[in-house]
Amino acid sequence: MTIWYFATNGPLGWLADGLLYRRAAVTWLAGGDPWSISELSDKFHFAGLPPTVVAFVPFALLPEAVAGAVMLAGGIAAAVYVQRRLGLPSWVLVSPPFVVGLYVANPHMITMALLVAGRPWLSALSAAVKVYTVPAMIGDRRWRDVALTVAVYAGSVLLLRDLWALYFSQAGTISGRILVETGGGGFSAYARPMMIPTMVALGLLATFDWRTAGWLAVPALWPGTQVYCATFILPVSLPLFLASSTPIFGAVPFAVIVFVIWRWFHVRQPR
């Protein structure tokens, strides 16, 4: 499936995502607008929140080649950690979500490692880099992690008022660009006909399996999801992860709906 993904969704830029995040931090340090930075001839723009910009300042202080190498090494180490931490088979490391995420050096794999580590301050750090780790925390009822994340973001609003003001001044443009640049919502059901059925399915799932609903929220519904977001499925279902790792748009919400229906009938069976 990994070869299939690269054959149907190329070209992908080597380390492109990681270097895009780094350039956003470099631009901010130079007094510029980090949300004006793009990659692959304006195909994708930086869209992270202000704490994400700050999180990449250490990489902005390194030469680009060194920063790219560090990101790649960190991503590989994080991927192996996630695989071992969750007790997963080794083949997941060569699945599209892992390989694609590492190839473009997206920080997702590192945030995933921070999230599954199970410590509140690491979870808050993961959300500072990628805010979409919060639904998984809520699914796990890790309320201390959520509270610390809220505190981190509240502190960033106080300390980074100008950066937040710049972000909010163009939030509509940034959000609109995400939909355009990810083909209308990425691999999730967001802004697509399957959005309402997927929301209903996750709502139903939450009535009897809150944890799983929290972990599936991002791959199923988050705006602009990419294939590496399927790693959120790993803590709850390996078969669903496999079904959601294809390069077919719409496969993830369809697989999630089928999974919920199966779980619903399984729960209702007399024991």
N, C-alpha and C positions, 0 to 999 in steps of 0.2 A: 504493500500500500504506500510505502514511502516513495518508491520510484514513481508510482502512479500520481502521487501528489505533486512531485516536482515536474512531471511531464505535463500536467494539466493546469498548474498554477504558477508557472514560472513567468518571467525570470524573477528570482529572489536575489536580493543584494547580500553578498557575503558580509556579515557583521553589521548590516545596514541599520537595524533597529537600535542596537546598542550605541552605535556611533551617532545616530540621530539624537538620542537622548543626551549624549555627551555634548553635541553641538548646541543643543538647547541651553545647557548649563553654561557653556562657553559664551554664548550670545548674551545671556542674562548678566554674567559677570562683567561683560564689556558694556553693559548699559542698554542692550538691545531687547527686542521682543522675542522670547523663546518660541512663541507660537507661530512665528513667521518662518521657522526652519522646516525644510522638507528634504526628502530623499527620493532617489530614482526619478529625477527630472520632474519634481513636484507631484509625484504620484501619491506620496504619503506625507502628511504633515505631523509634527509633534502635537500631541493632544493631551499630555499628562497634566495633572493638577500642580499647583505651585510646590507642594512638598516633594513631588517627583523631581522637579527642577533642582531643588536643593540637594536631594539625595545623590545626584550625579555630579555635584561640584568636585568631589575627590577625583573623579575621572577627568574632569575638565583641567585639572592641574597636571595631568600626565600627557605626554605626547600621544597623538592619536593612535599610532601603531601599538604603543605599549598599553594604552587603555583598552584597545580592541582585544589584545592578547589576554589581558587580565579578565575582561568580561567573559571571553570564551572559556578560559580555564575555570573561572568561578561558576559558570553555567554548567559545565561538565561535572564538576564536583557536586553541585547542587542536585543535578539529575540523578547521580549515583546515590546520593544521600536519600532523596525521595524514594527511589526504588527500594532501597534497603530498609528505610524507616517504615514503609508501608508493607514490607514483606512481599513485594511484587516479583513476578518472574523476570528474568533478565531481558527477555525479548521486548519489553516495553521501552527499553532504551533506544531501540532502533525503529520505533513506531513513529508515524508522522508528527504527532504533537511534540515529542522529544527532539527529533532530528531537526525539524523546521525551526523550533524555538531556539535551538543551539546554533543553527546555521546563521540565523539573522541576529544572534546575540541579544534577543529580547530578554529583558530582566524578569520575565514571567517565571522562569524555572527557579531563579534565586528567591523570588517572593514565595513560590510554592514551598521551597525548602524551609524558609523562615516560618511559614504558616503551620506546617506539619510538625515542626519542632516542639510545639506545645507550650511555649513560654509566652506570657503576656507581652513582654517588651519586644520580643521578636515578632509576634503577631502584629503589634502596632507599627513596627518598622516595615513589615511587609505591606501594610496598608498605606504607609507613607509613600512607598514606591508605586504600588498598584492598589488603588482604593477598592478594587473589586474583590479583594480577599475578605471583606467584611461580611458578605452573606454566608460564607462558610463558617466564620466565627459564630454568627447568630445561629446557624444550623446546629453547631456543636454546643450551643448555650454557654459559650465562653464569655460570660458577661464582663469579667475583669479585662479581658482582651479588648472587648468592644469599648468599655469605658476608657481604657488607656488610649485607644485609637482616637476617640472623641477628644480627649485631652490634648493629644498631639496636634490634631487639626485645629483645635481652638487656639492653642499656643501659636501655631503657624499663622493664623489670621492676625494675631496681635504683632508678631515679629516680622511678618512679610506683608504688611498692609498694602504697600505699593504693588507688589507682585500679584496679590489677589485682586486688587482693583483693576490691574491690566487684564487679568484673566476674565473677570466678570464683564469688562467692557466689550469683550468679543466672544463671550461664551456661546452665543447663538451661532456665530460663524464657525467656531471650533466644532460644536455638536453637529452642525449641518455638514461640515467637511468629513466628519467621521462616517456618516451614512453614505456619502458620495464615494469616498475613497475605499470603502469596504464593500461596495456593491450593494448597498441598501441595508446593511446591518451585520455583515460578516456571516459567520456560520450559524448564528442564532436565529430565532424567530422574530427578533425585534423588527418592527415596521414591515412585517410580511403577513400574508393571509393567515399563517399558522400561529400568529402571536396570541390571539385570544384562546384558541384551543390549548396552546402550551401553558398559558397562565392558569387556565382552569385545571389542567392536569397537575401542575405543581401545587395549586391550592388544595386539590383533593389529596395529593400525596402528603402534604403537610399535616393533614388531619390524623394520619396514622403513622407517619415517619417524618417527623420534623427535620431530623438531621440530614437525611438524604435530600429533602427538598432544598435545604440551604446550600448544599454542595452542588446541586444541579442548576441552581438559579442563574449563575453566570454563563456556563456554556449554552444554556437553553434560551436565555432572554437578554443578556447584556448587549448593549449597542456595540457593533463593530467587533464582535468576538472573532478571534483567529483560531486556527486549528490547535495551537498549543493550549488553549483554554480547556480543551477536553481533559487535561490532566486533573481538573477539579472533580472529574467523575471517578478517578481511581480509588479514593477512600471508600466508595460506596458500592461500586459494581465494575468488575473487570470486563465482563461481556458487554456491558453498555459502553464502556470506554472504547472497546474494539469496534463496536458498531458506529461510534461517533468519530472515529479517526479517519474517515474517508474525505476526499477532496470535493465531495458532492454538497453543494449548498442546500440546506433544508434537511440533510440527513440527521443532524443532531436533534432538532425538535421532534422530528418524526420518531426517532429512536426513543427519545424521552417519553413521548406519549404512549408508545407501545409498552415501554417498561412500566409506566404507571398503571396502565390497564392490567398488565400481568400481575403486578404487586397487589392491586386492588382485589382481583379475583382470588389471589392466593391468601390474602388476609381474611376474606369472607368465607373461605372454606371451613367447614366444621372440623374440629380437631378431636 
